[in-house]
C-alpha cells in the first residue's frame, strides 16, 4: 500500500503507478485533510453499550439464548 499527502500547486496532478499494481484494481481517494479535521469523530461504541437494550421478556430471553446456542453449535459442523 502506498499512502502519501501532497499539496498541489495547480489543478492537475499526475501519479506514478508501481509496476506490481498494473492490472489490479486500485482505489484513489481525493479529499482535503482540513475537511476531515473539522468533522466530529463519533464516539466508539462498545458491545457493552448494547446491554439491556432489547427489553426482552423472560420467555423471549430464554428463546433467544436457545437460538444463540443452536447457531453457535453449527460452527462445529463440517460444511
C-alpha positions as CSV (number, residue, x, y, z in Angstrom):
1,X,0.0,0.0,0.0
2,X,1.2,3.5,-0.8
3,X,-0.1,6.5,1.1
4,X,1.1,10.0,0.7
5,X,0.0,13.5,1.4
6,X,0.6,16.2,-1.2
7,X,-0.1,19.9,-1.6
8,X,-0.9,20.5,-5.3
9,X,0.3,23.7,-6.8
10,X,-2.0,23.5,-9.8
11,X,-5.3,21.8,-10.7
12,X,-3.7,18.8,-12.5
13,X,-1.8,16.1,-10.6
14,X,0.0,13.1,-12.2
15,X,0.7,9.8,-10.3
16,X,3.1,7.0,-11.0
17,X,1.6,3.5,-10.6
18,X,4.1,0.9,-9.4
19,X,4.6,-2.0,-11.8
20,X,3.2,-4.6,-9.4
21,X,-0.1,-2.6,-9.4
22,X,-0.6,-2.8,-13.1
23,X,-3.7,-4.8,-14.0
24,X,-5.0,-4.7,-10.4
25,X,-8.0,-2.8,-9.1
26,X,-6.7,0.2,-7.1
27,X,-8.5,2.9,-5.1
28,X,-7.6,6.5,-5.4
29,X,-9.1,8.9,-2.8
30,X,-9.0,12.7,-3.0
31,X,-10.1,14.9,-0.1
32,X,-8.8,17.9,1.7
33,X,-7.4,17.0,5.1
34,X,-8.9,20.2,6.5
35,X,-12.4,18.8,5.7
36,X,-11.8,15.8,7.9
37,X,-10.3,17.8,10.7
38,X,-13.5,19.8,11.0
39,X,-15.7,16.8,11.3
40,X,-16.6,15.4,14.7
41,X,-15.5,11.9,15.3
42,X,-18.3,9.8,16.7
43,X,-17.5,8.1,20.0
44,X,-16.6,4.4,19.7
45,X,-19.5,2.1,20.6
46,X,-18.7,-0.9,22.7
47,X,-20.7,-4.1,22.8
48,X,-21.4,-3.4,26.5
49,X,-23.3,-0.3,25.4
50,X,-26.0,-2.6,24.0
51,X,-26.5,-4.5,27.3
52,X,-30.2,-4.4,28.2
53,X,-31.3,-2.7,25.0
54,X,-33.6,-5.5,23.8
55,X,-36.0,-5.3,26.7
56,X,-37.0,-9.0,26.3
57,X,-39.4,-10.8,28.5
58,X,-38.1,-13.9,30.3
59,X,-39.6,-16.2,27.7
60,X,-38.2,-14.1,24.8
61,X,-34.8,-14.0,26.6
62,X,-34.7,-17.8,27.1
63,X,-35.8,-18.4,23.4
64,X,-33.1,-16.0,22.2
65,X,-30.4,-17.8,24.3
66,X,-31.5,-21.1,22.9
67,X,-31.3,-19.8,19.4
68,X,-27.8,-18.4,20.1
69,X,-26.7,-21.8,21.5
70,X,-28.1,-23.6,18.4
71,X,-26.3,-21.3,15.9
72,X,-23.0,-21.5,17.8
73,X,-23.2,-25.3,17.7
74,X,-23.4,-25.0,13.9
75,X,-19.9,-23.5,13.8
76,X,-18.5,-27.0,14.6
77,X,-20.4,-28.7,11.7
78,X,-18.3,-29.6,8.7
79,X,-19.5,-27.9,5.5
